[in-house]
Amino acid sequence: MTENKNRKIRVGIIGATGYAGAELVRILQGHPAAEIVWYGSKSYIEKEYASVYRNFFQVVKDICKGDDLQELADQVDVIFTATPQGFLASVISEEILRKAKVVDLSADFRLKDVAVYEKWYGIEHKAPQFIGEAVYGLCEINRKEIKGARLIANPGCYTTCSILTAYPLVKEGLIDAKSLIIDAKSGTSGAGRGAKLPNLFCEVNENIKAYGVASHRHTPEIEEQLGYAAGREILLNFTPHLVPMNRGILVTAYADLTPEGLDAARVRDAYEKYYGEEQFIRLLPSGECPETKWVEGSNFVDIGFVIDERTNRIIMMGALDNLVKGAAGQAVQNMNLLFGLQENTGLMMMPCFP
């Protein structure tokens, strides 16, 4: 923050009219130490923000502005970019980073290998000089590095759930990472607000389908981060599925246990070692399986596991809200760390049910 420690953090959001951007607005409206001063939107410039999202009627009275980061950086302490891949990399500069912290919700700075990014995303990276500096903003794992950063690469929704579900067991060597298979299911808001034929009601309702099979671009992100945990390169199978619900991600991951005969108590100890003090990770009682309805609208991740002794495999399960812990909530959690606030500030929303 700046010299006046009593002044609220001035926030600018680029992409405020997308689903993740709107969730940032919802969360930050209840944040005691932050105020939004810029609602950036390429499609709705000069329109009232509340006319785009009527849930903010008589709450947000500002109009939407453009996406000029140079102008924005002069007015705020932190910029959230909830934008398509390639946008931030095309406009980021040393001057912007000297003036404001940046938390990017796209994939532009998540991967450390430019060639991998360009292969999986199919676009040229316009700012490779900032990749080494960017910190992967998975707070429960990179908390120390986040606190001193200028540029945060906010993880994706599938990746947050997948990595957190498997991380302790990979880190402790309790599973054979080469055998890891991740099956994930997401609500339709994960695809964004843009009109797309596959996301129309008649296409999605009463249906479930796999997509991006063996080619989904979150795969290298999961491999890279779990590879750091394992201390070696990891290749895995990741298969996402679209399910007819608004929010939520459920990950079911499978792996061989090492050594053979590992019991549930040892696995539980590993999870407790890394997550026992984490406020936003809830370890479920033995044998209990997470459900998306119990995390909806919250920044919590529910994790459970079952050991299949017959096959010497473990089934690890995680659930989160893709728009909160999978996007906007995690971004605010990163902001809290960047500005020396309690990590849970503004994030203690209870899951909403029914």
C-alpha positions in Angstrom: 0.0 0.0 0.0 1.0 3.6 -0.1 2.1 5.9 2.7 -1.3 6.3 4.3 -2.0 3.0 5.9 -5.6 4.0 6.7 -6.5 4.6 3.1 -8.3 1.8 1.3 -6.6 -0.1 -1.5 -7.6 1.4 -4.8 -8.6 -1.3 -7.2 -9.0 -1.4 -10.9 -10.6 -4.3 -12.8 -10.1 -4.9 -16.5 -12.7 -7.3 -17.7 -15.2 -6.4 -15.0 -18.2 -7.5 -17.1 -17.1 -11.1 -17.5 -18.1 -13.7 -15.0 -14.9 -13.7 -13.1 -14.8 -9.9 -13.2 -18.3 -9.7 -11.8 -17.4 -12.0 -9.0 -14.4 -9.8 -8.2 -16.9 -6.9 -7.9 -19.2 -8.9 -5.7 -16.4 -9.9 -3.3 -14.7 -6.5 -3.2 -18.0 -4.7 -2.5 -17.8 -6.4 0.9 -14.0 -6.0 1.4 -13.3 -3.6 4.3 -9.9 -2.5 3.0 -10.5 -2.1 -0.7 -12.5 0.1 -3.0 -13.1 -0.3 -6.8 -12.3 2.9 -8.7 -12.2 1.5 -12.2 -14.7 -1.0 -13.8 -13.0 -1.8 -17.1 -14.9 -3.3 -20.0 -14.2 -3.3 -23.7 -17.8 -4.0 -24.6 -19.7 -1.7 -22.3 -17.8 1.5 -22.1 -19.8 4.4 -20.7 -22.7 2.1 -19.7 -23.7 1.8 -16.1 -22.2 -1.3 -14.5 -25.4 -2.2 -12.8 -27.2 -2.2 -16.2 -24.9 -5.1 -17.2 -25.4 -7.0 -13.9 -28.7 -6.1 -12.3 -27.7 -7.7 -9.0 -25.6 -4.6 -8.4 -28.6 -2.2 -8.9 -28.4 0.7 -6.4 -25.2 -0.9 -5.1 -22.7 0.0 -7.8 -23.4 3.4 -9.5 -20.2 3.7 -11.5 -20.0 3.5 -15.3 -17.8 1.1 -17.2 -14.5 2.5 -18.5 -12.0 1.2 -21.0 -9.0 -1.1 -20.8 -6.1 1.4 -20.9 -3.6 0.0 -18.3 -1.3 2.9 -18.7 -4.0 5.4 -17.5 -5.3 2.9 -14.9 -2.0 2.4 -13.3 -1.8 6.1 -12.3 -5.0 5.8 -10.4 -4.9 2.5 -8.5 -2.7 0.4 -6.2 -3.7 -3.0 -7.8 -5.0 -4.0 -11.2 -7.0 -7.2 -11.7 -7.0 -8.4 -15.3 -9.9 -10.9 -15.9 -9.2 -10.9 -19.7 -8.7 -13.4 -22.5 -5.3 -15.0 -23.0 -2.8 -12.7 -24.6 -4.3 -9.3 -23.5 -2.1 -8.6 -20.5 1.1 -9.8 -22.2 0.4 -7.4 -25.1 0.2 -4.3 -22.8 2.2 -5.0 -19.7 5.3 -2.8 -19.1 7.9 -1.9 -16.5 6.2 1.4 -16.1 2.9 -0.2 -15.2 4.5 -2.6 -12.7 6.4 0.3 -11.0 3.1 2.0 -10.3 0.7 -0.8 -9.4 0.6 -4.5 -8.5 -1.0 -6.7 -11.2 -3.0 -9.9 -10.5 -3.7 -11.6 -13.8 -6.6 -14.1 -14.0 -5.5 -15.2 -17.5 -2.8 -17.8 -18.3 -0.3 -15.3 -19.7 2.2 -15.7 -16.9 1.4 -19.0 -15.3 3.7 -21.2 -17.4 7.5 -20.6 -17.1 8.3 -22.0 -20.6 7.4 -19.6 -23.4 7.4 -22.5 -25.9 5.0 -24.5 -23.9 2.6 -21.5 -23.6 2.7 -20.8 -27.3 2.2 -24.5 -28.1 -0.9 -25.0 -25.9 -2.5 -21.6 -26.3 -1.7 -21.1 -30.0 -0.6 -17.5 -29.7 2.8 -15.7 -29.5 3.8 -14.5 -26.1 4.3 -10.7 -26.2 6.1 -10.2 -22.9 8.4 -13.1 -22.1 10.7 -10.8 -20.2 8.2 -10.8 -17.3 7.6 -14.5 -17.1 10.5 -15.2 -14.7 9.3 -12.5 -12.3 5.7 -13.5 -12.2 4.7 -15.6 -9.1 2.2 -18.4 -9.5 -0.6 -17.3 -7.1 -1.6 -20.5 -5.4 -1.6 -19.0 -1.9 -1.4 -22.2 0.1 1.8 -23.2 -1.7 3.5 -20.0 -2.7 2.5 -17.6 0.1 6.0 -16.4 0.9 6.8 -15.5 -2.7 3.5 -13.9 -3.3 4.0 -11.3 -0.6 6.9 -9.6 -2.3 5.7 -9.8 -5.9 4.6 -7.2 -8.4 3.0 -9.6 -10.9 0.8 -12.5 -9.8 -0.3 -15.3 -12.2 -3.7 -16.3 -10.7 -4.1 -20.0 -11.2 -6.9 -21.4 -13.3 -10.0 -23.1 -11.8 -9.3 -26.7 -12.9 -5.7 -26.3 -12.0 -6.3 -24.9 -8.5 -8.6 -27.9 -7.7 -6.4 -30.5 -9.3 -3.1 -29.2 -7.8 -4.4 -28.7 -4.3 -6.1 -32.2 -4.3 -2.9 -34.0 -5.2 -0.1 -31.7 -3.9 0.6 -33.2 -0.4 0.8 -36.7 -1.7 3.1 -35.8 -4.6 5.3 -33.7 -2.4 5.7 -36.5 0.2 6.2 -39.2 -2.5 3.2 -41.2 -1.3 1.9 -41.7 -4.9 3.5 -42.6 -8.1 3.1 -39.3 -10.0 3.6 -41.1 -13.3 0.4 -43.0 -12.7 -1.7 -39.9 -11.9 -5.0 -39.5 -13.8 -7.2 -36.5 -13.2 -10.9 -36.4 -14.1 -12.6 -33.0 -13.6 -16.1 -31.7 -14.1 -17.0 -28.0 -14.3 -20.2 -25.9 -14.4 -20.8 -23.8 -17.5 -19.7 -20.5 -16.0 -16.1 -21.7 -16.4 -16.4 -21.1 -20.2 -17.1 -17.4 -19.7 -20.0 -15.2 -20.6 -19.4 -14.9 -24.3 -22.1 -16.5 -26.5 -20.9 -19.9 -27.8 -23.0 -22.6 -29.4 -21.8 -25.5 -27.2 -22.9 -23.5 -24.1 -26.5 -22.8 -25.1 -29.1 -24.2 -22.8 -30.4 -26.8 -25.2 -26.8 -28.0 -25.8 -25.8 -28.2 -22.1 -29.0 -29.2 -20.3 -29.6 -32.9 -19.6 -26.1 -33.6 -20.9 -22.6 -34.3 -19.7 -19.6 -34.4 -22.1 -15.8 -34.6 -22.0 -13.9 -32.0 -24.0 -10.3 -31.1 -24.6 -9.4 -34.8 -24.2 -5.6 -35.2 -24.1 -5.4 -31.5 -25.3 -6.8 -29.2 -22.6 -4.5 -26.2 -22.0 -4.7 -26.5 -18.3 -2.7 -29.8 -18.5 0.8 -28.3 -18.7 0.0 -25.9 -15.8 -1.0 -28.9 -13.6 2.1 -30.8 -14.7 4.4 -27.9 -14.1 3.3 -27.2 -10.6 3.1 -30.8 -9.5 6.5 -31.3 -11.1 7.9 -28.7 -8.7 6.4 -30.6 -5.9 7.8 -33.9 -7.1 11.2 -32.5 -8.0 11.0 -33.9 -11.5 9.0 -33.6 -14.7 5.5 -35.1 -14.6 3.3 -36.2 -17.4 -0.3 -37.0 -16.6 -3.8 -37.5 -18.1 -6.2 -34.6 -17.5 -9.8 -34.9 -18.8 -12.3 -32.1 -18.2 -16.1 -32.5 -18.5 -18.9 -30.0 -18.8 -21.9 -30.5 -16.6 -25.2 -28.6 -16.6 -24.8 -26.4 -13.6 -23.8 -22.8 -13.1 -20.9 -23.1 -10.8 -18.5 -25.6 -9.3 -15.6 -28.0 -10.1 -15.2 -31.5 -8.9 -11.9 -33.3 -9.4 -11.5 -37.0 -9.0 -7.8 -38.1 -9.3 -6.4 -41.6 -9.3 -2.8 -42.8 -8.6 -0.8 -45.8 -7.5 0.3 -45.6 -3.8 3.9 -45.9 -2.9 4.9 -47.8 -1.0 2.4 -50.7 -1.3 0.1 -51.1 1.6 0.1 -47.4 2.7 -2.7 -46.8 5.1 -5.2 -44.0 5.4 -3.7 -42.6 8.6 -0.4 -41.9 6.8 -2.2 -40.3 3.9 -4.2 -38.2 6.3 -1.0 -37.1 8.1 0.3 -35.8 4.8 -2.7 -33.7 4.1 -2.7 -32.4 7.7 1.0 -31.5 7.3 0.3 -29.1 4.4 -3.3 -28.1 5.0 -4.0 -28.5 8.7 -3.6 -24.8 9.4 -5.1 -23.6 6.1 -8.4 -21.7 6.5 -9.7 -22.2 3.0 -8.9 -25.9 2.7 -11.3 -28.2 4.5 -10.1 -31.8 4.9 -13.2 -34.0 5.1 -13.6 -36.9 7.6 -12.3 -40.2 6.5 -14.3 -41.7 3.6 -16.4 -38.6 3.0 -16.6 -37.3 -0.6 -16.7 -33.6 -1.4 -19.7 -32.1 -3.2 -19.8 -28.9 -5.2 -23.0 -27.7 -3.4 -21.2 -27.4 -0.1 -18.6 -24.9 -1.5 -20.8 -22.9 -3.8 -20.3 -19.1 -3.4 -17.3 -19.6 -1.1 -13.5 -19.5 -1.2 -13.3 -23.0 0.4 -11.8 -26.1 -1.2 -13.2 -29.4 0.2 -10.8 -32.4 -0.1 -11.3 -36.1 0.7 -9.8 -39.4 -0.3 -10.5 -43.1 -0.3 -7.9 -45.9 -0.5 -8.7 -48.9 -2.7 -6.7 -51.6 -1.0 -7.7 -54.1 -3.7 -5.8 -52.2 -6.4 -3.3 -50.3 -4.2 -4.6 -47.1 -5.6 -5.9 -43.9 -4.0 -8.8 -41.9 -5.2 -8.3 -38.2 -4.3 -11.3 -35.8 -4.5 -11.6 -32.0 -4.4 -14.4 -29.5 -4.9 -14.5 -25.7 -5.2 -16.4 -22.9 -6.7 -14.8 -22.1 -10.0 -15.6 -18.4 -9.9 -14.4 -17.9 -6.3 -11.5 -20.0 -5.2 -11.0 -20.9 -8.9 -10.8 -17.3 -9.9 -11.9 -14.1 -8.1 -11.7 -15.3 -4.5 -8.2 -16.5 -5.1 -7.3 -13.2 -6.7 -8.5 -11.3 -3.7 -6.6 -13.7 -1.4 -3.5 -12.8 -3.4 -4.3 -9.1 -3.0 -4.6 -9.5 0.7 -1.1 -11.1 0.8 0.4 -8.4 -1.4 -0.8 -5.6 0.8 -0.1 -7.2 4.2 -3.7 -7.9 5.2 -5.1 -10.9 6.9 -5.4 -13.5 4.2 -9.1 -14.1 4.8 -10.1 -10.4 4.7 -13.3 -10.0 2.7 -13.4 -13.7 1.9 -15.4 -15.3 4.7 -18.5 -15.9 2.7 -20.3 -19.0 3.8 -21.2 -21.5 1.1 -24.7 -20.8 -0.3 -27.3 -23.6 -0.1 -29.8 -24.4 -1.5 
